Amino acid sequence: YLFRMSARDMARIGVLMSRGGDWCGRRIVSQRWVEESTTKRSDTNRNTGYGYLWWVGEDGIQFGVPFKGKTFSARGSRGQFMVVNPARDLVIVHRVDTDEDGQRVKTRQFEELLAAIVAASSAGAR
């Protein structure tokens, strides 16, 4: 059995992590665990490090895209991605319909999409 998580549920996890483990004023995950798990523990030679199940951007970079402040991501098979930027309380989720064989989004494709999203959100923040 393959566990499938909806894009909405992925976004909820991203928001929880972005807000230091707090959900609507209620502590769900300890802030210490959020900080510890999203701290680089090893180098990956991809401008990122790896924490506890999170890819941690070096100098705010995720998928080659610069962010202000700390950023981290979760990456799954066939193009399932979640990028979290707590400084902007920004969570970007990308989910592929894995129920269909052959469905896959390459990392480079997601990098291009992410760059466009960040550029659009930055333009709107001015």
Residue, then its C-alpha position, 0 to 999 in steps of 0.5 A: y500500500l502506497f501512502r498518498m498525502s493531499a496537497r492540502d495536507m502537505a501545505r498544512i505540514g509546511v505551515l506548521m513547520s513555518r510557524g515553529g510548530d504552532w497551529c492556530g495558537r496551539r503547540i503541536v510540535s516543539q519549537r526545538w524539534v522544528e529548529e533541530s530538524t531543519t538545521k543542516r546536519s550533512d552536506t549534499n553538494r547541491n547548495t543544500g544540506y540535509g537535516y532530519l527529513w528536510w533539505v536545508g537551503e544554504d544561504g536561503i537557496q532552494f532548487g537554485v532559487p534565492f529566498k530571504g532567510k532560512t528555507f527548507s524543503a521536502r522532496g518525494s518521488r516523481g516530483q512531489f515537493m514542498v518548499v518552506n520559507p518561514a521569513r515570509d510565512l511562505v509554503i509552496v507545494h507541488r503534487v503530482d498525480t501518482d495514481e497514473d503511471g508515468q507521471r513525473v515532474k523533473t527537478r529542473q521543471f520544478e526549479e523553473l516553476l518555483a522561480a516564476i512563483v517566487a518572482a510573482s510573489s516578490a512583485g506582489a509584495r512591493 
